Amino acid sequence: MTDNPPSSRGTQADMQAGAKSNAIAKVCLLLKALADQSPQRLNELSAATGLNRVTTFRILEELTAEGLIAKSGSPPRYDFGPEFVAMTAATTRSLDFVEHARPSLLRLAELSGDTVLLHLRSNAESLCVDKAVGSFPIRANLLNIGSRRPLGIGGGSMALLAWVADVERTTILDITCANLKNYPNFNRKKFEDFIEESRRQGHVTMCDIIIDKMGAIAAPILSPNKSVHASLSIAALSDRILQRERFLAEALKQEARIIERSLRK
């Protein structure tokens, strides 16, 4: 007995569904690129997403008409619009976790003098959702709220990877290692060594790997069921981290425990 071939109607419907899915994926690429850095020009967004200029322009114009994107200047620069800001505000109200973690970020920034970041996992990426700046900050786009990296790239991102469930880690490493063209100093062996060392000492120290003379120290925040929920990291000049590693690690772990207790309430 053989299967019946799909009808032309079904094939057409599948093609239409695939086209819609592809269009949505392109919109998501643009929104993620703006979240990484904004405002940006058309050429910059086209390069960041890999979309051609015509497609990028068409999507931006449609999003602008809906109020999700705003443009200004000549040539225009694109940023998030009022409708997107309203959505973000509504989402933020539901993210009690970020509010619970905020005092810890402020205390760590005051204590260390450096830039403190809060990271959440988004599939196989780390997403920066909040930061606090001390009196001796380093400034880089990769430290912006909304910036994202493959899991394992950076201190806070490695803290998410190192404490993720074993059953997931191999798959995540496969995904991360397939996207290392911008991170030549990483390889699978280095990831595995970082994971082992981080779990042994209870925190992550990563210096001079992504950017020379810069680094981060981080600790995981565990949910009530002991799965990794988020991570806290301190980004600073490598010398400032290495000279105070034990002190900063203990401060991070203490604040992580405070946040964990708030999650159990």
VODRENLUM-821590 format. One record per atom (N, C-alpha, C): residue number from 0; atom name; x, y, z. Coordinates in pm, whole numbers, always signed. Example, Ala and Ser with C-alpha at 12.3 -4.5 7.8 and 13.67 -1.06 7.14 Angstrom:
BEGIN
0|N|+1319|-569|+780
0|CA|+1230|-450|+780
0|C|+1320|-330|+780
1|N|+1285|-225|+708
1|CA|+1367|-106|+714
1|C|+1290|+3|+787
This chain:
BEGIN
0|N|+86|-119|+0
0|CA|+0|+0|+0
0|C|+89|+124|+0
1|N|+65|+215|-92
1|CA|+149|+334|-103
1|C|+75|+455|-52
2|N|+153|+553|-4
2|CA|+93|+678|+42
2|C|+42|+758|-76
3|N|-68|+827|-59
3|CA|-119|+915|-163
3|C|-30|+1038|-174
4|N|-3|+1086|-295
4|CA|+78|+1208|-308
4|C|+1|+1327|-255
5|N|+71|+1428|-202
5|CA|+0|+1546|-150
5|C|-74|+1617|-261
6|N|-188|+1672|-227
6|CA|-266|+1745|-326
6|C|-198|+1876|-359
7|N|-230|+1932|-474
7|CA|-172|+2061|-512
7|C|-214|+2169|-415
8|N|-338|+2154|-360
8|CA|-384|+2253|-262
8|C|-299|+2248|-136
9|N|-268|+2123|-92
9|CA|-185|+2109|+28
9|C|-45|+2163|+5
10|N|+11|+2134|-114
10|CA|+146|+2181|-145
10|C|+150|+2333|-146
11|N|+51|+2395|-205
11|CA|+45|+2541|-211
11|C|+32|+2601|-71
12|N|-49|+2537|+12
12|CA|-64|+2586|+150
12|C|+67|+2576|+226
13|N|+139|+2463|+205
13|CA|+268|+2447|+272
13|C|+367|+2554|+228
14|N|+367|+2585|+97
14|CA|+458|+2687|+45
14|C|+426|+2823|+102
15|N|+296|+2853|+115
15|CA|+255|+2982|+172
15|C|+296|+2991|+319
16|N|+277|+2878|+391
16|CA|+316|+2876|+533
16|C|+466|+2895|+547
17|N|+543|+2831|+456
17|CA|+688|+2845|+461
17|C|+732|+2987|+432
18|N|+665|+3052|+338
18|CA|+699|+3191|+305
18|C|+671|+3283|+422
19|N|+557|+3260|+490
19|CA|+524|+3341|+607
19|C|+627|+3322|+717
20|N|+665|+3195|+739
20|CA|+765|+3166|+842
20|C|+897|+3235|+811
21|N|+938|+3233|+683
21|CA|+1062|+3297|+642
21|C|+1055|+3448|+663
22|N|+941|+3507|+633
22|CA|+923|+3651|+652
22|C|+933|+3688|+799
23|N|+871|+3607|+883
23|CA|+877|+3632|+1028
23|C|+1020|+3622|+1077
24|N|+1093|+3524|+1026
24|CA|+1233|+3507|+1068
24|C|+1316|+3630|+1033
25|N|+1289|+3691|+916
25|CA|+1363|+3811|+876
25|C|+1330|+3928|+967
26|N|+1203|+3943|+1005
26|CA|+1164|+4049|+1098
26|C|+1236|+4029|+1231
27|N|+1239|+3905|+1278
27|CA|+1306|+3877|+1405
27|C|+1454|+3910|+1399
28|N|+1519|+3880|+1286
28|CA|+1660|+3914|+1269
28|C|+1683|+4064|+1284
29|N|+1597|+4144|+1223
29|CA|+1612|+4289|+1231
29|C|+1590|+4340|+1372
30|N|+1488|+4288|+1440
30|CA|+1460|+4334|+1576
30|C|+1575|+4296|+1670
31|N|+1632|+4177|+1652
31|CA|+1745|+4135|+1734
31|C|+1867|+4222|+1707
32|N|+1888|+4258|+1581
32|CA|+2002|+4345|+1547
32|C|+1988|+4481|+1612
33|N|+1866|+4535|+1615
33|CA|+1842|+4664|+1680
33|C|+1857|+4652|+1831
34|N|+1819|+4537|+1886
34|CA|+1835|+4517|+2030
34|C|+1982|+4513|+2068
35|N|+2065|+4459|+1977
35|CA|+2210|+4456|+2001
35|C|+2269|+4595|+2004
36|N|+2225|+4680|+1910
36|CA|+2277|+4817|+1903
36|C|+2177|+4904|+1825
37|N|+2141|+5014|+1884
37|CA|+2050|+5106|+1814
37|C|+2083|+5249|+1857
38|N|+2053|+5348|+1769
38|CA|+1998|+5333|+1634
38|C|+2104|+5284|+1535
39|N|+2057|+5236|+1419
39|CA|+2147|+5193|+1312
39|C|+2092|+5240|+1177
40|N|+2183|+5254|+1082
40|CA|+2144|+5290|+945
40|C|+2109|+5164|+867
41|N|+2050|+5187|+751
41|CA|+2006|+5076|+665
41|C|+2122|+4984|+631
42|N|+2236|+5041|+590
42|CA|+2352|+4958|+554
42|C|+2399|+4874|+671
43|N|+2398|+4932|+790
43|CA|+2444|+4860|+909
43|C|+2352|+4743|+942
44|N|+2222|+4766|+931
44|CA|+2125|+4660|+961
44|C|+2130|+4551|+856
45|N|+2150|+4590|+730
45|CA|+2163|+4491|+624
45|C|+2285|+4402|+647
46|N|+2396|+4463|+687
46|CA|+2519|+4387|+713
46|C|+2504|+4298|+836
47|N|+2439|+4351|+940
47|CA|+2426|+4276|+1065
47|C|+2337|+4153|+1050
48|N|+2238|+4162|+963
48|CA|+2141|+4052|+948
48|C|+2170|+3960|+830
49|N|+2251|+4008|+735
49|CA|+2275|+3930|+615
49|C|+2163|+3942|+512
50|N|+2067|+4030|+540
50|CA|+1957|+4053|+444
50|C|+2001|+4158|+342
51|N|+1951|+4147|+220
51|CA|+1988|+4249|+121
51|C|+1919|+4382|+155
52|N|+1970|+4488|+96
52|CA|+1922|+4623|+129
52|C|+1774|+4641|+96
53|N|+1730|+4586|-15
53|CA|+1590|+4603|-55
53|C|+1497|+4537|+46
54|N|+1528|+4414|+83
54|CA|+1446|+4342|+182
54|C|+1449|+4414|+316
55|N|+1568|+4456|+358
55|CA|+1581|+4526|+486
55|C|+1499|+4654|+487
56|N|+1508|+4731|+379
56|CA|+1434|+4857|+369
56|C|+1283|+4831|+372
57|N|+1237|+4731|+298
57|CA|+1094|+4703|+292
57|C|+1038|+4665|+430
58|N|+1110|+4581|+502
58|CA|+1064|+4539|+634
58|C|+1065|+4657|+731
59|N|+1171|+4738|+725
59|CA|+1180|+4854|+814
59|C|+1066|+4953|+788
60|N|+1034|+4973|+662
60|CA|+925|+5064|+629
60|C|+791|+5013|+681
61|N|+768|+4883|+671
61|CA|+643|+4826|+720
61|C|+635|+4836|+873
62|N|+747|+4809|+940
62|CA|+750|+4818|+1086
62|C|+734|+4963|+1132
63|N|+790|+5056|+1053
63|CA|+776|+5198|+1085
63|C|+630|+5240|+1074
64|N|+562|+5193|+970
64|CA|+420|+5226|+952
64|C|+334|+5176|+1068
65|N|+378|+5066|+1131
65|CA|+303|+5010|+1244
65|C|+346|+5071|+1378
66|N|+445|+5159|+1377
66|CA|+490|+5222|+1500
66|C|+589|+5141|+1580
67|N|+630|+5025|+1527
67|CA|+725|+4941|+1598
67|C|+868|+4992|+1582
68|N|+894|+5059|+1470
68|CA|+1024|+5118|+1441
68|C|+1005|+5267|+1415
69|N|+1103|+5347|+1456
69|CA|+1101|+5490|+1429
69|C|+1230|+5526|+1355
70|N|+1223|+5621|+1263
70|CA|+1343|+5662|+1191
70|C|+1358|+5813|+1199
71|N|+1482|+5859|+1197
71|CA|+1509|+6002|+1205
71|C|+1640|+6033|+1134
72|N|+1654|+6158|+1090
72|CA|+1777|+6202|+1026
72|C|+1782|+6171|+877
73|N|+1888|+6218|+813
73|CA|+1909|+6195|+671
73|C|+2060|+6176|+647
74|N|+2104|+6055|+608
74|CA|+2020|+5937|+585
74|C|+1959|+5887|+716
75|N|+1845|+5820|+708
75|CA|+1773|+5784|+830
75|C|+1847|+5681|+915
76|N|+1827|+5694|+1043
76|CA|+1874|+5595|+1141
76|C|+1750|+5535|+1206
77|N|+1753|+5405|+1226
77|CA|+1635|+5332|+1274
77|C|+1652|+5293|+1420
78|N|+1544|+5307|+1495
78|CA|+1542|+5271|+1637
78|C|+1404|+5214|+1668
79|N|+1387|+5165|+1790
79|CA|+1256|+5113|+1829
79|C|+1156|+5228|+1841
80|N|+1033|+5203|+1797
80|CA|+929|+5304|+1797
80|C|+839|+5295|+1918
81|N|+738|+5381|+1926
81|CA|+652|+5390|+2044
81|C|+573|+5263|+2073
82|N|+529|+5193|+1967
82|CA|+453|+5070|+1991
82|C|+541|+4962|+2052
83|N|+666|+4955|+2007
83|CA|+758|+4856|+2064
83|C|+791|+4891|+2209
84|N|+809|+5020|+2235
84|CA|+837|+5064|+2372
84|C|+720|+5028|+2464
85|N|+599|+5043|+2415
85|CA|+481|+5007|+2494
85|C|+479|+4857|+2523
86|N|+512|+4778|+2423
86|CA|+518|+4633|+2444
86|C|+623|+4596|+2547
87|N|+739|+4662|+2537
87|CA|+847|+4635|+2631
87|C|+805|+4669|+2774
88|N|+736|+4781|+2789
88|CA|+688|+4820|+2922
88|C|+592|+4716|+2978
89|N|+505|+4665|+2893
89|CA|+410|+4563|+2938
89|C|+482|+4436|+2978
90|N|+585|+4399|+2901
90|CA|+662|+4280|+2932
90|C|+739|+4298|+3061
91|N|+798|+4415|+3076
91|CA|+879|+4442|+3195
91|C|+797|+4429|+3323
92|N|+670|+4467|+3316
92|CA|+586|+4456|+3435
92|C|+574|+4313|+3483
93|N|+582|+4219|+3388
93|CA|+570|+4078|+3425
93|C|+703|+4016|+3465
94|N|+812|+4087|+3440
94|CA|+943|+4032|+3473
94|C|+984|+4073|+3615
95|N|+914|+4017|+3712
95|CA|+945|+4049|+3851
95|C|+1088|+4010|+3885
96|N|+1139|+3909|+3816
96|CA|+1274|+3862|+3844
96|C|+1377|+3973|+3828
97|N|+1365|+4051|+3721
97|CA|+1459|+4159|+3697
97|C|+1452|+4261|+3810
98|N|+1332|+4290|+3858
98|CA|+1316|+4383|+3969
98|C|+1378|+4327|+4096
99|N|+1361|+4196|+4119
99|CA|+1421|+4133|+4238
99|C|+1573|+4140|+4232
100|N|+1628|+4127|+4111
100|CA|+1773|+4122|+4097
100|C|+1837|+4260|+4099
101|N|+1760|+4365|+4073
101|CA|+1816|+4499|+4060
101|C|+1897|+4545|+4182
102|N|+1848|+4525|+4306
102|CA|+1929|+4568|+4421
102|C|+2065|+4499|+4426
103|N|+2071|+4374|+4384
103|CA|+2199|+4303|+4383
103|C|+2296|+4365|+4283
104|N|+2246|+4404|+4167
104|CA|+2331|+4470|+4068
104|C|+2386|+4601|+4122
105|N|+2300|+4677|+4188
105|CA|+2344|+4806|+4242
105|C|+2449|+4788|+4351
106|N|+2428|+4689|+4439
106|CA|+2527|+4665|+4546
106|C|+2661|+4620|+4488
107|N|+2657|+4533|+4389
107|CA|+2782|+4484|+4329
107|C|+2855|+4595|+4254
108|N|+2781|+4682|+4186
108|CA|+2844|+4794|+4116
108|C|+2911|+4889|+4214
109|N|+2844|+4916|+4326
109|CA|+2901|+5003|+4429
109|C|+3024|+4938|+4493
110|N|+3015|+4809|+4520
110|CA|+3125|+4737|+4585
110|C|+3248|+4725|+4496
111|N|+3226|+4691|+4369
111|CA|+3337|+4663|+4279
111|C|+3386|+4787|+4204
112|N|+3295|+4880|+4178
112|CA|+3327|+4995|+4094
112|C|+3318|+4964|+3946
113|N|+3278|+4841|+3913
113|CA|+3279|+4797|+3774
113|C|+3137|+4783|+3718
114|N|+3127|+4731|+3596
114|CA|+2999|+4712|+3530
114|C|+2943|+4575|+3565
115|N|+2820|+4572|+3615
115|CA|+2756|+4447|+3658
115|C|+2641|+4417|+3564
116|N|+2632|+4292|+3520
116|CA|+2534|+4252|+3419
116|C|+2449|+4136|+3470
117|N|+2323|+4137|+3427
117|CA|+2231|+4027|+3455
117|C|+2198|+3959|+3323
118|N|+2215|+3827|+3317
118|CA|+2196|+3753|+3193
118|C|+2087|+3648|+3210
119|N|+2004|+3634|+3106
119|CA|+1907|+3526|+3098
119|C|+1937|+3442|+2975
120|N|+1897|+3317|+2980
120|CA|+1916|+3230|+2864
120|C|+1800|+3245|+2766
121|N|+1832|+3254|+2637
121|CA|+1733|+3253|+2531
121|C|+1774|+3144|+2432
122|N|+1718|+3024|+2450
122|CA|+1756|+2906|+2370
122|C|+1906|+2882|+2383
123|N|+1982|+2896|+2273
123|CA|+2126|+2870|+2279
123|C|+2207|+2998|+2288
124|N|+2142|+3106|+2336
124|CA|+2209|+3235|+2351
124|C|+2194|+3289|+2492
125|N|+2284|+3378|+2526
125|CA|+2276|+3454|+2650
125|C|+2228|+3595|+2616
126|N|+2130|+3644|+2691
126|CA|+2072|+3776|+2667
126|C|+2093|+3864|+2789
127|N|+2156|+3980|+2770
127|CA|+2174|+4076|+2879
127|C|+2044|+4152|+2900
128|N|+1988|+4144|+3021
128|CA|+1858|+4206|+3049
128|C|+1866|+4323|+3146
129|N|+1979|+4342|+3210
129|CA|+1993|+4458|+3299
129|C|+2141|+4480|+3329
130|N|+2175|+4603|+3368
130|CA|+2312|+4631|+3408
130|C|+2314|+4748|+3505
131|N|+2421|+4754|+3584
131|CA|+2446|+4866|+3673
131|C|+2593|+4904|+3656
132|N|+2621|+5032|+3657
132|CA|+2756|+5081|+3627
132|C|+2818|+5143|+3751
133|N|+2939|+5100|+3785
133|CA|+3011|+5154|+3899
133|C|+3095|+5274|+3862
134|N|+3188|+5309|+3949
134|CA|+3269|+5430|+3932
134|C|+3388|+5409|+3839
135|N|+3416|+5283|+3802
135|CA|+3530|+5254|+3714
135|C|+3483|+5161|+3601
136|N|+3386|+5207|+3519
136|CA|+3328|+5116|+3419
136|C|+3412|+5106|+3294
137|N|+3396|+4993|+3224
137|CA|+3447|+4983|+3088
137|C|+3327|+4998|+2996
138|N|+3349|+5058|+2881
138|CA|+3239|+5085|+2790
138|C|+3260|+5007|+2660
139|N|+3161|+4926|+2627
139|CA|+3165|+4849|+2503
139|C|+3023|+4812|+2466
140|N|+2996|+4803|+2336
140|CA|+2862|+4769|+2290
140|C|+2817|+4633|+2339
141|N|+2912|+4542|+2359
141|CA|+2876|+4408|+2402
141|C|+2823|+4406|+2545
142|N|+2830|+4519|+2615
142|CA|+2778|+4527|+2751
142|C|+2642|+4594|+2757
143|N|+2581|+4622|+2643
143|CA|+2451|+4689|+2642
143|C|+2339|+4594|+2678
144|N|+2235|+4649|+2743
144|CA|+2114|+4572|+2764
144|C|+2056|+4535|+2627
145|N|+2020|+4410|+2612
145|CA|+1970|+4361|+2484
145|C|+2075|+4290|+2401
146|N|+2202|+4305|+2437
146|CA|+2307|+4235|+2361
146|C|+2299|+4086|+2388
147|N|+2335|+4007|+2291
147|CA|+2326|+3862|+2304
147|C|+2450|+3795|+2246
148|N|+2479|+3676|+2298
148|CA|+2594|+3599|+2251
148|C|+2559|+3451|+2255
149|N|+2631|+3370|+2178
149|CA|+2614|+3225|+2193
149|C|+2649|+3184|+2336
150|N|+2580|+3085|+2388
150|CA|+2610|+3039|+2523
150|C|+2755|+2992|+2532
151|N|+2823|+3040|+2634
151|CA|+2963|+3007|+2656
151|C|+3058|+3118|+2618
152|N|+3011|+3216|+2540
152|CA|+3097|+3327|+2498
152|C|+3082|+3441|+2599
153|N|+3179|+3456|+2689
153|CA|+3173|+3558|+2793
153|C|+3144|+3496|+2928
154|N|+3177|+3571|+3033
154|CA|+3163|+3518|+3169
154|C|+3021|+3481|+3206
155|N|+2929|+3577|+3192
155|CA|+2790|+3550|+3228
155|C|+2729|+3443|+3141
156|N|+2765|+3441|+3013
156|CA|+2715|+3340|+2920
156|C|+2769|+3202|+2955
157|N|+2895|+3195|+2995
157|CA|+2953|+3067|+3035
157|C|+2888|+3015|+3164
158|N|+2851|+3106|+3255
158|CA|+2784|+3062|+3377
158|C|+2650|+2996|+3344
159|N|+2582|+3044|+3242
159|CA|+2457|+2979|+3199
159|C|+2486|+2843|+3138
160|N|+2590|+2834|+3056
160|CA|+2623|+2707|+2991
160|C|+2674|+2604|+3090
161|N|+2762|+2644|+3179
161|CA|+2826|+2549|+3270
161|C|+2726|+2483|+3363
162|N|+2621|+2555|+3397
162|CA|+2523|+2500|+3491
162|C|+2393|+2454|+3424
163|N|+2390|+2451|+3292
163|CA|+2272|+2400|+3224
163|C|+2268|+2248|+3242
164|N|+2151|+2190|+3230
164|CA|+2137|+2046|+3249
164|C|+2228|+1969|+3153
165|N|+2288|+1861|+3204
165|CA|+2381|+1783|+3123
165|C|+2320|+1736|+2992
166|N|+2192|+1701|+2996
166|CA|+2127|+1646|+2878
166|C|+2120|+1749|+2764
167|N|+2123|+1878|+2800
167|CA|+2118|+1983|+2698
167|C|+2254|+2032|+2653
168|N|+2353|+2016|+2739
168|CA|+2480|+2086|+2716
168|C|+2549|+2044|+2586
169|N|+2545|+1915|+2556
169|CA|+2611|+1868|+2434
169|C|+2551|+1933|+2310
170|N|+2418|+1940|+2306
170|CA|+2351|+2001|+2191
170|C|+2385|+2149|+2181
171|N|+2385|+2219|+2296
171|CA|+2418|+2362|+2296
171|C|+2561|+2384|+2249
172|N|+2652|+2298|+2294
172|CA|+2791|+2310|+2250
172|C|+2803|+2289|+2100
173|N|+2726|+2196|+2046
173|CA|+2726|+2175|+1900
173|C|+2687|+2303|+1828
174|N|+2581|+2370|+1880
174|CA|+2532|+2492|+1817
174|C|+2634|+2605|+1830
175|N|+2688|+2622|+1950
175|CA|+2785|+2729|+1973
175|C|+2910|+2709|+1889
176|N|+2961|+2586|+1884
176|CA|+3086|+2560|+1811
176|C|+3068|+2574|+1660
177|N|+2945|+2571|+1613
177|CA|+2920|+2592|+1471
177|C|+2910|+2740|+1437
178|N|+2920|+2827|+1539
178|CA|+2906|+2972|+1517
178|C|+3020|+3048|+1582
179|N|+3142|+3006|+1555
179|CA|+3259|+3065|+1621
179|C|+3343|+3152|+1528
180|N|+3291|+3190|+1411
180|CA|+3374|+3265|+1317
180|C|+3417|+3400|+1375
181|N|+3336|+3456|+1466
181|CA|+3373|+3585|+1528
181|C|+3449|+3567|+1658
182|N|+3474|+3442|+1698
182|CA|+3539|+3415|+1827
182|C|+3651|+3312|+1805
183|N|+3760|+3352|+1739
183|CA|+3865|+3256|+1701
183|C|+3940|+3197|+1818
184|N|+3931|+3258|+1936
184|CA|+4005|+3207|+2052
184|C|+3932|+3094|+2125
185|N|+3813|+3059|+2076
185|CA|+3736|+2951|+2138
185|C|+3739|+2826|+2052
186|N|+3731|+2711|+2118
186|CA|+3708|+2583|+2053
186|C|+3641|+2491|+2154
187|N|+3599|+2375|+2110
187|CA|+3522|+2287|+2198
187|C|+3602|+2247|+2323
188|N|+3730|+2217|+2306
188|CA|+3814|+2179|+2422
188|C|+3819|+2292|+2523
189|N|+3831|+2416|+2477
189|CA|+3836|+2530|+2568
189|C|+3704|+2544|+2643
190|N|+3593|+2527|+2572
190|CA|+3463|+2531|+2639
190|C|+3454|+2425|+2748
191|N|+3493|+2303|+2715
191|CA|+3483|+2193|+2811
191|C|+3573|+2218|+2932
192|N|+3691|+2274|+2911
192|CA|+3780|+2307|+3022
192|C|+3719|+2416|+3111
193|N|+3659|+2519|+3048
193|CA|+3595|+2625|+3125
193|C|+3479|+2569|+3207
194|N|+3400|+2482|+3148
194|CA|+3285|+2424|+3219
194|C|+3332|+2346|+3341
195|N|+3432|+2261|+3322
195|CA|+3483|+2181|+3433
195|C|+3540|+2268|+3544
196|N|+3622|+2366|+3509
196|CA|+3682|+2453|+3610
196|C|+3578|+2539|+3679
197|N|+3481|+2590|+3604
197|CA|+3379|+2677|+3663
197|C|+3293|+2600|+3763
198|N|+3252|+2480|+3728
198|CA|+3171|+2401|+3820
198|C|+3251|+2360|+3944
199|N|+3380|+2340|+3927
199|CA|+3464|+2303|+4041
199|C|+3475|+2416|+4142
200|N|+3495|+2539|+4091
200|CA|+3517|+2651|+4183
200|C|+3389|+2729|+4214
201|N|+3281|+2702|+4140
201|CA|+3153|+2767|+4171
201|C|+3135|+2903|+4106
202|N|+3227|+2943|+4021
202|CA|+3214|+3068|+3947
202|C|+3298|+3062|+3820
203|N|+3275|+3158|+3732
203|CA|+3347|+3165|+3605
203|C|+3443|+3284|+3608
204|N|+3566|+3262|+3566
204|CA|+3660|+3371|+3542
204|C|+3709|+3359|+3399
205|N|+3687|+3463|+3320
205|CA|+3724|+3459|+3178
205|C|+3789|+3592|+3141
206|N|+3919|+3590|+3119
206|CA|+3993|+3713|+3089
206|C|+4077|+3697|+2963
207|N|+4089|+3805|+2887
207|CA|+4177|+3813|+2770
207|C|+4142|+3709|+2663
208|N|+4016|+3667|+2657
208|CA|+3976|+3566|+2558
208|C|+3901|+3633|+2443
209|N|+3802|+3716|+2475
209|CA|+3724|+3782|+2371
209|C|+3790|+3913|+2329
210|N|+3827|+3995|+2430
210|CA|+3896|+4122|+2404
210|C|+4018|+4127|+2494
211|N|+4132|+4160|+2439
211|CA|+4256|+4166|+2515
211|C|+4246|+4267|+2629
212|N|+4293|+4226|+2745
212|CA|+4298|+4308|+2866
212|C|+4160|+4335|+2926
213|N|+4059|+4265|+2879
213|CA|+3925|+4277|+2937
213|C|+3872|+4139|+2971
214|N|+3786|+4135|+3071
214|CA|+3733|+4005|+3111
214|C|+3611|+4018|+3198
215|N|+3571|+3905|+3255
215|CA|+3452|+3903|+3340
215|C|+3463|+3790|+3440
216|N|+3392|+3807|+3549
216|CA|+3378|+3702|+3650
216|C|+3229|+3689|+3676
217|N|+3180|+3566|+3690
217|CA|+3035|+3546|+3693
217|C|+2997|+3429|+3783
218|N|+2870|+3431|+3825
218|CA|+2815|+3322|+3905
218|C|+2673|+3292|+3858
219|N|+2631|+3164|+3865
219|CA|+2496|+3130|+3822
219|C|+2392|+3164|+3929
220|N|+2270|+3186|+3885
220|CA|+2154|+3201|+3973
220|C|+2064|+3082|+3946
221|N|+2042|+2999|+4047
221|CA|+1969|+2874|+4028
221|C|+1823|+2890|+4070
222|N|+1734|+2827|+3996
222|CA|+1591|+2829|+4028
222|C|+1564|+2731|+4143
223|N|+1444|+2733|+4200
223|CA|+1413|+2642|+4311
223|C|+1437|+2495|+4280
224|N|+1425|+2454|+4154
224|CA|+1449|+2314|+4118
224|C|+1596|+2289|+4083
225|N|+1682|+2388|+4110
225|CA|+1827|+2379|+4093
225|C|+1873|+2385|+3946
226|N|+1783|+2417|+3855
226|CA|+1826|+2443|+3718
226|C|+1875|+2587|+3710
227|N|+1960|+2618|+3613
227|CA|+2013|+2753|+3604
227|C|+1905|+2847|+3552
228|N|+1884|+2955|+3625
228|CA|+1778|+3051|+3591
228|C|+1837|+3174|+3522
229|N|+1953|+3218|+3568
229|CA|+2015|+3339|+3517
229|C|+2160|+3342|+3565
230|N|+2229|+3451|+3537
230|CA|+2365|+3466|+3589
230|C|+2395|+3612|+3614
231|N|+2485|+3635|+3708
231|CA|+2537|+3768|+3739
231|C|+2683|+3772|+3696
232|N|+2726|+3882|+3635
232|CA|+2867|+3893|+3600
232|C|+2917|+4034|+3626
233|N|+3045|+4044|+3652
233|CA|+3115|+4171|+3664
233|C|+3215|+4180|+3550
234|N|+3201|+4281|+3466
234|CA|+3292|+4303|+3353
234|C|+3388|+4415|+3389
235|N|+3516|+4393|+3363
235|CA|+3618|+4492|+3402
235|C|+3747|+4464|+3327
236|N|+3845|+4550|+3348
236|CA|+3979|+4522|+3298
236|C|+4028|+4394|+3364
237|N|+4101|+4313|+3289
237|CA|+4144|+4182|+3339
237|C|+4223|+4195|+3469
238|N|+4312|+4294|+3478
238|CA|+4392|+4311|+3600
238|C|+4304|+4335|+3722
239|N|+4197|+4412|+3704
239|CA|+4108|+4440|+3817
239|C|+4035|+4313|+3862
240|N|+4004|+4227|+3770
240|CA|+3938|+4101|+3806
240|C|+4036|+4005|+3873
241|N|+4150|+3982|+3813
241|CA|+4244|+3883|+3863
241|C|+4302|+3921|+3999
242|N|+4320|+4052|+4023
242|CA|+4373|+4097|+4152
242|C|+4273|+4079|+4266
243|N|+4143|+4071|+4231
243|CA|+4038|+4062|+4334
243|C|+3946|+3942|+4311
244|N|+3996|+3839|+4245
244|CA|+3909|+3729|+4201
244|C|+3832|+3667|+4316
245|N|+3898|+3631|+4424
245|CA|+3828|+3564|+4535
245|C|+3725|+3656|+4597
246|N|+3760|+3781|+4615
246|CA|+3668|+3879|+4675
246|C|+3545|+3899|+4586
247|N|+3566|+3917|+4455
247|CA|+3454|+3939|+4364
247|C|+3368|+3814|+4351
248|N|+3432|+3696|+4348
248|CA|+3356|+3572|+4336
248|C|+3264|+3552|+4455
249|N|+3313|+3579|+4574
249|CA|+3230|+3562|+4694
249|C|+3115|+3662|+4695
250|N|+3142|+3784|+4651
250|CA|+3036|+3885|+4645
250|C|+2928|+3844|+4545
251|N|+2968|+3794|+4430
251|CA|+2872|+3748|+4330
251|C|+2788|+3633|+4382
252|N|+2852|+3537|+4445
252|CA|+2779|+3421|+4498
252|C|+2681|+3461|+4608
253|N|+2722|+3554|+4691
253|CA|+2634|+3601|+4797
253|C|+2509|+3667|+4739
254|N|+2527|+3751|+4639
254|CA|+2411|+3817|+4578
254|C|+2325|+3717|+4499
255|N|+2389|+3618|+4438
255|CA|+2313|+3514|+4368
255|C|+2224|+3438|+4465
256|N|+2274|+3410|+4585
256|CA|+2193|+3339|+4686
256|C|+2075|+3427|+4731
257|N|+2099|+3557|+4742
257|CA|+1990|+3648|+4781
257|C|+1879|+3644|+4677
258|N|+1918|+3647|+4551
258|CA|+1817|+3643|+4443
258|C|+1746|+3509|+4442
259|N|+1820|+3401|+4465
259|CA|+1758|+3269|+4468
259|C|+1655|+3258|+4578
260|N|+1685|+3315|+4693
260|CA|+1586|+3312|+4802
260|C|+1460|+3389|+4764
261|N|+1477|+3500|+4689
261|CA|+1359|+3576|+4647
261|C|+1274|+3498|+4549
262|N|+1337|+3407|+4472
262|CA|+1262|+3326|+4376
262|C|+1176|+3221|+4447
263|N|+1214|+3185|+4569
263|CA|+1139|+3082|+4642
263|C|+1020|+3139|+4717
264|N|+1010|+3273|+4724
264|CA|+901|+3333|+4801
264|C|+772|+3332|+4720
